[in-house]
Amino acid sequence: MCFSAEASFTAGAVLLLVGAATLRRARVRSELPYAWIPVLFGIQQVLEGALWLTFPDRAPLLNTVLTHAYSFFSHVLWPIYVPFAALALETVIWRRRVLIGIAVAGSAVGLYLLVTLFTLPIVATVSGQHIAYESPHFYALAAMSLYLLGTCASLMFSSHARVVAFGVAAFASAVAAYVFYATWFISVWCFFAGVLSVIVFLYFANASRTARVLSAAEELEAH
């Protein structure tokens, strides 16, 4: 599989279009965080497309800025954002309690990785037609476990089958990216997960969803 600026820009454009269509289908405010996921992935892919254009040594300062901007999405945003997006959709009380715990764990690892972005150097290099993000930090196994908990397991705890499907697909893509593209894991998994975020649209494409969502939201507010 060959990655390039063109691939990232194309994926970004498609995701922004899908995201716009997804946002238009949101019926209540609680759906908006989940609906924004394809848009955010689209922005992330556009950032990586721009980063590709800075190699080799064409714009060192811009390279550093884009590396950190992309890494903010990959390291910080997703483990914090995804659990809260899943929580906003959830109306089953015991699932909400589990998701609150996962959201705390995801926020903790996201904030930890934010600190590492400022305290430890992160460098992006091109090798083997992929971008490798060298991001050293301590407690790598614990951080990755909490990261997967926030980004994948949170979706799997949803009571909505199409949200669970996205979580399962995201986790499967993480395993595939690690097995086949370990050196470029961050870039490849984010690309896979971004493409898979079109699954988010499927949740909003369910014609029977609107009445159910409005009824559940009213019931939750009553409690």
C-alpha positions in Angstrom: 0.0 0.0 0.0 1.4 3.3 -1.0 0.7 6.5 1.0 1.3 10.0 -0.4 0.1 13.6 -0.2 -2.4 12.7 -2.9 -3.8 9.8 -0.8 -4.1 11.9 2.3 -5.7 14.8 0.5 -8.2 12.5 -1.3 -9.1 10.8 2.0 -9.4 14.1 3.7 -11.7 15.5 1.0 -13.9 12.4 1.0 -14.2 12.5 4.8 -15.0 16.1 4.9 -17.9 15.5 2.4 -19.1 12.5 4.4 -18.8 14.5 7.6 -20.9 17.3 6.2 -23.6 14.9 5.2 -23.4 13.2 8.6 -23.7 16.5 10.5 -26.8 17.4 8.5 -28.5 14.2 9.7 -27.9 14.9 13.4 -31.3 15.5 15.1 -30.3 16.4 18.7 -27.3 18.0 20.2 -26.2 14.8 21.9 -25.5 13.3 18.4 -23.2 16.1 17.3 -20.0 14.9 18.9 -20.3 11.6 17.2 -21.3 13.2 13.9 -18.2 15.4 13.9 -15.8 12.3 13.9 -15.5 12.0 10.1 -14.9 15.8 9.8 -12.1 15.7 12.4 -10.5 12.7 10.6 -10.8 14.7 7.4 -8.9 17.6 8.9 -6.3 15.2 10.3 -5.8 13.7 6.8 -5.5 17.1 5.2 -2.8 18.0 7.8 -0.8 14.9 6.9 -1.2 15.7 3.2 0.3 19.1 3.8 3.1 17.4 5.9 4.0 15.2 3.0 4.7 18.3 1.0 7.4 19.5 3.4 9.6 16.5 2.6 12.5 16.4 2.0 13.6 19.4 4.0 11.5 21.8 2.0 10.1 23.7 5.0 11.6 22.6 8.3 9.6 24.9 10.5 6.3 24.1 8.8 7.2 20.4 9.1 7.5 20.8 12.8 4.3 22.7 13.1 2.3 20.2 11.0 3.9 17.2 12.8 2.7 18.5 16.2 -0.7 19.5 14.8 -1.2 16.0 13.3 0.1 14.5 16.6 -2.4 16.5 18.6 -5.2 14.6 16.7 -3.5 11.2 16.9 -2.1 11.4 20.4 -4.4 13.7 22.3 -7.8 14.3 20.7 -9.0 10.8 20.0 -8.6 9.1 23.4 -10.4 12.1 25.0 -13.0 12.8 22.3 -14.3 9.4 21.3 -15.4 8.2 24.8 -17.3 11.5 25.3 -18.9 11.1 21.9 -20.1 7.6 22.7 -21.3 8.8 26.1 -23.3 11.6 24.6 -25.2 9.0 22.5 -25.8 6.6 25.3 -29.1 6.4 27.3 -28.7 3.0 29.1 -27.7 3.9 32.6 -25.2 1.2 33.3 -23.5 1.7 30.0 -23.2 5.4 30.7 -21.5 4.6 34.0 -19.0 2.4 32.2 -18.4 5.1 29.6 -17.8 7.7 32.2 -15.0 5.5 33.6 -13.5 5.0 30.2 -13.8 8.7 29.5 -11.7 9.4 32.6 -9.1 6.9 31.5 -9.0 8.2 28.0 -8.7 11.8 29.2 -5.8 10.8 31.5 -3.8 9.1 28.7 -4.6 12.0 26.3 -3.4 14.6 28.8 -0.3 12.5 29.5 0.5 12.3 25.8 -0.1 16.1 25.4 2.6 16.6 28.0 5.0 14.4 26.1 4.4 16.4 22.9 5.9 19.4 24.7 8.5 17.7 26.8 9.9 15.0 24.4 10.8 15.5 20.8 8.5 14.2 18.1 9.9 13.9 14.6 8.2 12.9 11.3 10.3 11.1 8.7 9.5 9.4 5.4 10.6 5.8 4.9 9.2 3.0 2.8 6.5 5.4 1.3 5.0 6.0 4.7 5.5 8.7 7.4 7.0 7.5 10.6 6.3 9.5 13.7 9.0 9.0 16.3 7.3 9.8 19.5 9.2 8.5 22.5 7.5 8.4 25.9 7.5 6.4 29.1 4.9 3.7 30.1 4.3 2.9 26.4 2.3 -0.3 27.1 0.1 1.3 29.7 -0.5 4.3 27.5 -1.4 2.2 24.5 -3.8 0.1 26.6 -5.6 3.1 27.9 -5.5 4.6 24.4 -7.3 1.6 22.9 -9.7 1.6 25.8 -10.7 5.2 25.0 -10.7 5.0 21.2 -12.1 1.5 20.6 -13.6 -0.1 23.7 -15.7 3.0 24.4 -17.5 2.5 21.1 -17.9 -1.3 21.8 -19.8 -0.5 25.0 -22.4 1.4 23.1 -26.0 0.1 23.0 -26.1 1.1 19.3 -25.1 -1.7 17.0 -23.7 0.6 14.3 -21.5 2.4 16.8 -20.2 -1.0 18.1 -19.4 -1.9 14.5 -17.2 1.2 14.2 -15.4 0.3 17.4 -14.8 -3.3 16.3 -13.6 -2.1 12.9 -11.3 0.5 14.5 -9.7 -2.1 16.8 -9.3 -4.6 13.9 -7.6 -1.9 11.9 -5.3 -1.2 14.8 -4.2 -4.8 15.0 -3.7 -5.0 11.2 -1.7 -1.7 11.2 0.5 -3.0 14.0 1.1 -6.4 12.5 1.9 -5.2 9.0 3.0 -1.6 9.4 4.5 -1.4 13.0 7.2 1.1 12.0 4.5 3.5 10.7 1.7 2.5 13.0 0.5 5.9 13.9 0.2 7.2 10.3 -1.3 3.9 8.9 -3.8 3.3 11.7 -5.0 6.9 11.6 -5.5 6.5 7.9 -7.4 3.2 8.3 -9.5 4.6 11.1 -10.2 7.7 9.2 -11.5 5.8 6.2 -13.5 3.5 8.5 -15.1 6.6 10.1 -17.6 6.6 7.1 -19.3 3.9 9.3 -20.4 6.9 11.5 -22.7 7.9 8.6 -24.4 4.5 8.8 -25.6 5.3 12.3 -27.3 8.4 11.0 -28.7 6.7 7.9 -31.0 4.6 10.0 -34.5 5.8 9.1 -36.0 4.6 12.3 -33.4 6.3 14.4 -34.9 9.8 14.7 -38.0 8.9 16.7 -36.1 6.6 18.9 -33.4 9.2 19.6 -35.8 11.9 20.4 -37.8 9.7 22.8 -34.6 8.4 24.5 -33.3 11.9 24.9 -36.5 13.1 26.5 -36.5 10.2 28.9 -32.9 10.8 29.9 -33.6 14.5 30.6 -36.5 13.5 32.8 -34.2 11.5 35.0 
